[in-house]
Amino acid sequence: MIKRKDRIIFYIWLFVATASRILFYLFDYTGVLDTYGFYDSAMIRLEEGEKVLSSGLGFAYTNSAARLLGLFGNKITVIFIWQLVLEVVALSLIFWGARIIWSMPATLAMMTLLSLSPSLLVSVKTCSPEQYFLIHFSIVFFIMALFYRHTRLHGWFRSSVEELIVVFIGIYTGVLLAWNYMGFFALFIMIYVVVNNHRINEDKNKILIMTEEELEEKDQMMRWTGQIFLIFAGAGLGLFLTLMKYTGYSGYTIVGQFIWWRNLFKALPHRAMDFSSDYAVTFLVSFVLCLFVNIAYIFVESKKELERQAELEALRLQDLAGEDNAFTQKRVLGKDYFITEDGREVDFLQNPLPIPPKKHDRVSPKFDIDQLARENAYAIINGDRIIERLSDGMVKAGMGIENIVKLKEITTGVSFGADKKADPLNSDKSFEPIIDVLNLDNKDDFDIDIADGDDFDI
């Protein structure tokens, strides 16, 4: 997926590249140059139909220029506009192809050098086949980039459409080889794509998208040697077919045509096969710069990723060592856990039921001890004596409702319950405590509180 940031960078670069070429043409008063005579050759091809075979690239360029002049007029300015459009489109395809294969910093480094290089600026306003070769190279390169992305996502398997694509790219590269020695550079990039694809697809975790059929064929991946063989086979086929086409124009046999093609390399390192050496050097240096920046970018990003992972690990260890972490905080025996008979440490579970209000939040009910004793045949005891009221000393000592006991009548006279208004403590009847129901002293560890609505809470 193309990011919005990448599109913005591309539009800025495209504006700079196009504007620089137009300004260079406007402020250079020499106009469009026919230094190598290709404009004249195109006019001869247009008017007389004569085919000039100086090289494969020169032959293809002259034929295309002759058709263009026949369509838009025979002014040399038409050649300049045509070459300007070819170079801008070609550089745009190379931009996106490089962005797919490499990083954005590497792509910008390469495209900045290509767009502002003096050799490329001069070639636009010179009738020469560099731009014509560049547009075909960019098409092959962009197809390779798309193929690279496809194989990274889906893998590369035998008996599938990938082999047909490789053979097609190989044939196209073979045509470029027949045209110019720069076709070897396209072959080199294709080998790079194959080797990198093989490396990525060996790691099954990097294959992001796979259909069910592809998953069934995941063990049927072609060997990288077989992939390179397809490339060379396609390139050889493209070179052979192109040279066979030239035999009809030159009168050579296929062997003689191959010797003619090989002898064109003797002009190196100067202008060879109708291609500027400066242009070729700039082109190669830009790609080397791209690879260098990409390696540096990968190294820096890998280092940043390692640092980020180290920071995350440090934060994780810090969290594990924190006071709130259940695995590392100090636990208190009897509060957080208890030890069983067999020596195991068992954590206390939190009470899932609602916790009653705290003791200090409650309002203890107030009792009238005297009224309670009179109406319910209860008495207040102090040692062996039954008294009616608590003395000040007893209050200070903490004597309270826990010292109230129920009385049992000793005599067999009229029951105590028959006369509810009688005062059991002042009557003639005798009573004794049935049971000391809450005979607690001041040394006890817990108290009993009665809250509203509770039966009893401890």
N, C-alpha and C positions, 0 to 999 in steps of 0.2 A: 504494500500500500504506500502511495506517495504521500509524504507528510506535507502539511501546509508550509512549514518552515523551508522545506526543500524547494517547493514551488516558488516561494518568494525569492530565495537565493538564485534560482534559475532565471527568473525574469530580470533580476538586476544584472546578472552576468550577460544575458542575451542582449539587453539594452547597451551595455558597455561594449560588447564585441561588435555589434552591428554599427553603433555610432562611431567607433574608432575606425572602421573600414571606410565608412562614408566620408568622414572628416579627412582621412588620409588621401582619399581620391580628390576631394574638393580643394585641398590646400597644396597638392602636388601638381604643378602645372604641366608636367610631362604628359598627362593624359594616359590613355590605354596604350600599352606597348605591345608590339608584335616582334619581340626580340628573336624568337626562334622560328618565325615564319609559319606558324600554325594558322593564322588568319588567312594568309594567302593560300595555304594548302586547302583550307575549308572552302574558299571561293572557287578554287580549281575543281575540287570535288563536286561543288554545287553546279558549276556551269558546264564542265566537260565530262563529269562522271568518272574521272580518273582516280584510282585508288592508290594512296601513298602508304607504303608499309615500311615506315622507318623503325617502328617498334609496335608491339601489340597495343600498348597504352596509347601511343600517338595515333595509331590507326583507328581505334575506337573513339578517341576524342575528336579527330577530324571528321569522322562520319556524323557524330552527334552535333558538332558545331555547324556543319553544312546544312543539316535539317533545320536547325534553329534559325540560321540566317535566311533560309528559304521561307520560313514561316513569319518572322518578325522584321525582315529587312536586312540588308547587308552592311549596316553600320557597325563599326567595331565596338561602339558603346553597348550594343546588344550582348557582346561577349562578356563585357565587364559585369553587367547586371546578372547575366546567367551564372557567372563564376561566383559572384557575391552571394546569390541565393544558394548555390550548391554548397559553398563553404559554411554558411550560417546553419543550414539544415544539417549538414554533416557533423559540425561541431555540437549541435544540439543532441543528435543521436548518440554521439560519443559521450556527452555529458551524462545522459540518463543511463547509458550502458555502464559507464564507470561507476555511477552512483549505486547501481544494483550490485556490482561485483565488489567495489571497495567503499571506503568510508567517505563522508562528505568533505573532510579536510583534504584527503588525498585527491578527490575529484576536483576540488577548487584549485589546488596547486597545479594540477595538470592543465586544466582548462584556462587558467590565467596565463600560463606560459604559451599555450597555443594561440589564444585570442590576441595577445599583445606582442607576439614575436614579429620582428621586422621581416623575416623571410616569408611569413604567411601574409603579412600586410602587402608586401610588394607583389606576391604571386597573384593576388586578386586582380590587380590591374595590369597583369601581363598575360597575354594569350599563351597559356601553357596548361598541360593536362593534370597538374597537381590536384586541383579541386575536383576534377572528374574522377580521379582515382580515390580521393578522400571520401566522396559520397558513397562509392561502392564499398569501400573499406568500412565506413560507419554502419552501413546496412548489415554487413556480415557481423561486425562487432556487436551491434544491438541485438541481433538474433541470438548470438552466443550468450549475451547477458540474460535475455529472457529464458533461454534454455537452462542457463545456470540457476536462475531462480526456480524454475519449474522442477529441476532435478533435486534441488535442496528441499523443496516442499514435499515432493512425491517419490523421490528415489529414482533409480535408473535400472531398468530390468531388461532381461533378454526377451527377444521375440515381441517387441513392443514398438511404439511409434518413435521412441527415442533414437533407435538406430537409423530410421529414415531421416530424422532431422540431422543427425550427425553426418550422414552421407551427403545430404543436400548442402550443408555448410562446407563440407570438404570439397564438393564440386565447385561451389562458388569461390572458395579459396584457390582452387586450381586455376580458375579463370584469371584471378588476380595475379597468380604466379606467372601465367603466360603473358600478362600485360607488363608486369614490372617486378623487380626484385623485392619491393616492399610487401609483396604477397607473403613472403616468408614470415614477416612480422605477424600477419593475421594467423598464420599456421601456428606460430609460437603461442599466441594468446589462446587459441583453441586447445592446445595441449595443456596449458595452464588450467583451463576450465575443467578439462577431463580429470587431471590429477587432483584438483581441489574437490571436485565432485566425489571422486573415489574416497578421498580422505574423510569427507563429511558423511557419506553414506555408510562408511564402515562403522561409524558411531550411530547406533540405532536411535539413541536419544535425540539426535539432531534432525531426524526425519519428522517433520512437524505434522504433516497431513498424509494419511494413507487411506485408500478405499479398502473394502474387504478383499477384492480381487488382488490388489497390490500386496496386502498383508500375506495372502497365500503364496505370492511369488517373491517374498522378500529374500529368500535364499537363492533366487535365480539371478542375482545381480551380475552383470557382465564384469569380467576382469578388466582392469584398466589397460592391460596390454591389448585386449580385444577392442576396446574403445578407440585407442590410438591407431590400431590397424584400420578401423573403419575411416578414421580421419584421413590417413595417408592414402587409403584406397580411393576415397572420394576426390582428394586433391589430385592424385595421379590421373583419375578419369577426366576431371575438368581440364587439366593441362593438356592431356592427349587430344580431347575433342577440340579445344581452341586451336592448337597447332595444326590439327587436321583441316580446320577451316581456312587457315592461312596458306596451306599448300595450293589451294585453287587460285590464289592471287600471285604467289611467288613462283610457282612452277616447280618447287622442290618436292622431293619425296618426304615422307614423315621423318625419316632419319636426318635428311638435309635440313628440314625445318627445325628439328630439335638442335642441330649444330648451330644454325643461325641464331636461335634463341639463347644458347649458351654463350656464343661469342659477344652478345650484347653486354655481358658483365665485364668485359675487358676495359670499359671506360671508367670503371670505379677506380679511385674514390671521387672522380669528377662527375659531372652530370652524365648519368647513364640511363638508358632506356627512357629517354625524354622525361626525366624526373630530376628536379633540383636536389643536389647533395645537401645544401643548407636546409632545405625543407625536410629532407629525410632525417638529418641529424636532430633538428628541432623536435620532430615527431618522436624519435626514439628517446631523446632526453626527457621529454615530457612524461612518457610512460614510466621511465626509470624513476623519475622524481615522484610520480604517483605511487609506485610500489614502496619507495623509501618512506614517504610520509605515512602510508597506510600501515607499514610495519611499526613505525614510531607511535602511531595512534593506538594500535592494538596493544603495544607495550604499556603505554600510559594508562589506557583504560583497564588493562589487567591489573596494574599496580593499584589503581583506585579501587577496583573491585576487591582486591585482597585487603586493602586498608578498611574498606567498608565492612567486610566480613569480620575483620579483627575487632572493629568497634562494636558490632552487634554481639560478638562473643563476649567482649568485656562487659557490655551492658547485661547480658544474660547471667554471667557469673556474679555481677554486682547484685542483681535481683535475687539470685540464689542465696547470697550472703546477707541480705537485708533482714531487718528485725521482723518484718511482716510476713516473711516466708515461712510456711508451715514446716518445711523440711529442715530448716537450719535454726529457727529460734529456740531459745532455751526453754525446756519444759520443766514444770515443777511437779514432783511426785506428790500424789494425793490431790492435786488441783487439776492438772492436765491429763494425768494417766495414773493407773494403778498396776501393781504387779500381781499376777496370778500365782497359784500354788506351784505351777510348773515353771515359774520364772519368766513368763512372757509379759511384755509391757503392752497394756491395752489402754487406748485413749478413751476418755470419757466422751460420751455422745451428748450433743446439745439437746436440751429438753424441747421437743417439738410442740408441747402444749403451752397455752398462754401462761405466762408467769404472773402469779398473784401480786398485788400491790406490795410495795416494800413496807416493812414494819413501821417505819417512821412516817409513812404517808397515811397510815390508818388513824382513825379517831376511836380510841378505846371507849366502850360504853361505860357510863357511870352507874354504879349500883348503890342503892340505899341498903346497907348491911342490916340495919335494925329492922326495916320493913320486910326484907327478905326472910329474916329469921322468924319474925312474928307470924307472917301469913303462911309459911310453908313448913312449920315445925322444924326449922333448922336452928342450930345453936352455934355459938362461937366458942371455941375451946381454947384454953391456954394451959397447957400442961394437963393436970387432972381436974381442973375447974372449968365449969361452963359459965360464961359471962355473956352479957347482953351487948355490950358495946366495946369497941376497941379503945384501949387506953392510949394516951399520947405516946407512952413508951413503946407500945406495940406497933403503933403506926410508924414510929421512927425506926423500929427494928424490922420493918417490912412485913409485919403480919397483915394479912388481908383475907381475901375471899377463899384462898386455899385452905384456911383453917376452919371453914364452915362444914359442919357434919349434920347429918339427919338424925333426929332423935327417935328412940324406940321407947314406948310406954312400958313401964315395969308392972304397974298395977293392972288389975283386970276390971277396973271401974269403967265409967263412961269413956268411950273412945275420944281421943283428941280431936278427931275430925268432926264429931257431932257438934261441937261448939267452935265455930270458926273464929268467933270474936274473942275467945278465951286467950289469955296470955300464957303460953306454955312455960315461960320462965318464972312467972309469979303464981302459978297454980299450985294446988296441993299435990298434984300427981307427980310421980317420979319418972324420969326419963333417963335413958342411957344411949350413947351413940351406937347406931347400927354398924357403921363402918366409917373409918376415917377416909372418906372418898378421895380427898385431895390433900392428904397430910404431907405437904412439902415444906421443907425448911429453906432458910435463906442460902444454903449452900448448893441448891440445885442449879443446873446449867441451862435450863430452858424455862420459859414462861408460857403461859397459855393466854392467848388473846382471842376474844370473840368479836368478829366483825359482823356488820349488818349483812344478812343474807347467807352467812356461813353457818354450817353445822359446828364445825370446829376446824381450826387451822393450827398446825404446829410449826 
